[in-house]
Amino acid sequence: MTDNSILIIEDDQEISCSLAAFLRSKGYAPAICESAEFARLWLKKNTPALILLDLMLPGESGLDFFQRLRATDNTPVIMVTALDDPIDNVVGLELGADDYVVKPFDLNVLLARIRAVMRRFDNAAPAVKKNPGEPVLEFSEFTFYPLRRYVRGPDNVRRTLTASETDLLLVLCQHAKKVISREDLIELTRGDITSTSMRSIDLLISRLRRKLVSNIPDEEFIQTLRSNGYMFRPNVRSL
């Protein structure tokens, strides 16, 4: 598939067809699957730039499908929910979704979300690329590979990162030993400050903490400072 391809996983034909027509008019190459089963078959032969995933699918739910997908694939995913259910939204973000929208949604707002997620995914690491070759950062017992979107820990196990997690960890590394507010983190990683993005940053921090578990007792890499934001505590160096 082309790098502007978008997979729409949606069982409502009216919604999927109108969405596909809109995206096509904006220069994207949409494909439609009406169930998780068909989407899984499609993904065996194709690699989209982004997935729009409806949570209310027939058969296997969107959340179950996404959890299985994220175990092996880092394709950006925007979840589409029928109701503004904070539980589903939080669970989706905790599992690694890059964003979510609530039906009914404005197509231009969705387009802005799509562009923002794809931009974050494409530009996760250029800020640290000072020399030819892949930039690599090291802190404490961890080695961070921004371009390949993973960290390797003291157990030598590769911990895969989503595009959003990579963005956030990169910004934290670039501002190590400094207090950085949630608003600044959002502006440096997402660009738009909303109540949703504020919650997303907190969830991303929580996910990073689970992936950056050290063998050093009581070592906390990301410190929460009440009313101020966060601070990345370890020393960071480029390899």
N, C-alpha and C positions, 0 to 999 in steps of 0.2 A: 504494500500500500504506500501511498505518498505520505509525505510528512505533514499534510494538512487533512488527513483522513480522520473521521470521527465515527465511532461506532455508537449507534443509538440502540439501547436495549430497553424496549418499551412495548407493552402488549396492546396499548390503545392505538389502533391504526390511524385514527384521525390526528392524534397528537404527533405520532412518529412521522407521518407523511408531511404534515405542515412544518414540523421542525426540520425535516430533511430538506424541504424546498427552501426554507429560509437560509439554512446553512449553505446550501448550494449557491444561492444568490450572493453569498458573502465570500465565495471562493473556496469553500471547503468541499471535501469529497465524503459525504455521509453514506453510511451503510446501516441497515436496520435489521435487528433480530428481535423476535417477539417473545423469546423466553431465554432463560439461562442456558438451557440445553442447546438451543440453536447458536447462542453466542459462543459457547465453549467450542463447538464444532467450527465456527467461523474463525475463531482466534487461533486454531491450530494451523491455519493457512495464511492468516493475515495479521499484521501488526499495526493497529491504529495509533495515531498521535494522541488520542484522548478518547475516553469512554464516558458517555452519558448513561447512567444506570438508574432505572426506575426501581424503587424498593418493593413495590407491590406487583410482583410478577406471578403468573400462574405456575404452579408447581414449586420449584426451588425459589426461595425468596431472594431478593436482591442482596440482602445482607449476607446470606449464606454463600451466594455466588461470589460476592466480593471477598469474603474471608478466604475462600479457596483460591481465588485469583491472586490476592495480595501475597500469598505464601510463596509464589514463584514468579510474580510479574510486578514491575513497578510502573506500568502505564498509568498516566494521570487519570483519575476518576472523579467525576462530579456526580454526586448522588442526587436523584430527583425524588422528592417525597410528596405524597398527596396531602398530608397534613403537617402543620408545623409542630411536630411532636419532638420535644427536646430530648426525649430518651433515645429515639431512633437517630436523631442528628448527632448526639454525643457519642453513641455507640459507633456510628459510621466514621466519625472523625477519629475516635480512639483506634479503630481498626486500620486507619491509614488513608482514608479518603482525603482528597485534596480540597474539596469544597462541597457544598450542597445548595440546592435551590428548592423552593417550595412551590407546588402548583396551586393556583395558576400563576405563571411567571411571565414577566415581560420579556419578549424575545431579545430586545436590545440589552437588557440587563444580563440575560443569560450569555449573550455574545461577549459582553465585557468580562464576565466570569471566565468563560472559555479562554479568551485571549490572555487573561491574567495568569491562569493556571499553566497554559502552554508556554508563556513567557518565563515563568518561574522554572519550569522543567527544562527549558532550553538553555537558560542562563544561570544555572545553579552555581557555577564555579568560576566564571572568567575573571572575577576580581582578584583571584590569587595567582593567576597564571602570568608570572613575571618572565619566565624563561621557556624556551621550547621544551616540550615534554609534559608529562602529567604532573600537576602540583600535588604534593603530598604533605600533610600536616601531622605533627606528632604532639600529643599531650599525655602526660602521665604514662600509663601502660597501653595507650591506644594509638593507632595509626589511622588517619582519616584520608580517604581517597575521594575528593569531591566530584571529580569527573565521572568516576565509576559508581558513585553514590553508595559507599559502604564504609564501615569502620572495622578494623581488626583489633580484637581485644587481647588481654593477657593470656587467654586460653587459645589464642591463634584462630578463633572462630570468626568467620566473616559475618558481620551483622549488616544486612541490607537496609538502606534508608530510602524513604520516599523522597520525591523532589522537594516537598515542603520541609521535611526533616533535614535534608541536605542544606537547603537555604538557611534554615535557622541555625544549625550547627556552624555553618560557615561564618555567619554574622557574629555568633558568640565567640568563635575563635579569633576573629578580626578585632574584637573588642574585649579580649581576655583581660581580667583584673580590673575591669571598669564596670560601673553600674550602668545598666541600660534599661530604659523604661519599656513597658509593654507597647506604648505608642510608637516609640522609636523602632522596636523590633518589627512591628507591623509595617511601618513605612519602608523599612529596609528590605523586607521580605515580600510583602503583599501590596503595599502602596495605598490601600484604602482602609481607613479606620472606621469600623462598624462594631456593633455589639457582637455580631457573629465572628468577626475577625479577632476580637478581644478574647472570646472564649476559645477560638481555634488556637491562638498562641499558647494559652494555658495548657490545652490538651497536647499540643506538640511538645511543650516542655516536659510534660508527664511521660510522653512516649520516648523522648530522648533519654530521660533518666533511667527508664527500664532497659534501654539498650546499652547504656554506659555504666554498667555495674563493674566496679573495681574490686580487685583482690585486697586492696589496702583497707584495713579497718577504718570505718567512719569517714572515708573519703567521699565528699559530696562535690561533684563537679559543678553543678548548677545551683547556686544559692539563691533562695527567694528572699528579697528584701521588702518588707511590708511597705506599701504605699510608694515604693521607689521602682520596683521592677526586679530584674535578675542580674546576677554577676557570674561569669564563667571563671572559676577559680584557678584552674591549673595553668602552668606556663605552656605556651604554644610555640613551636618552632617549625620552620619549613625544612623539609629534607631534600 
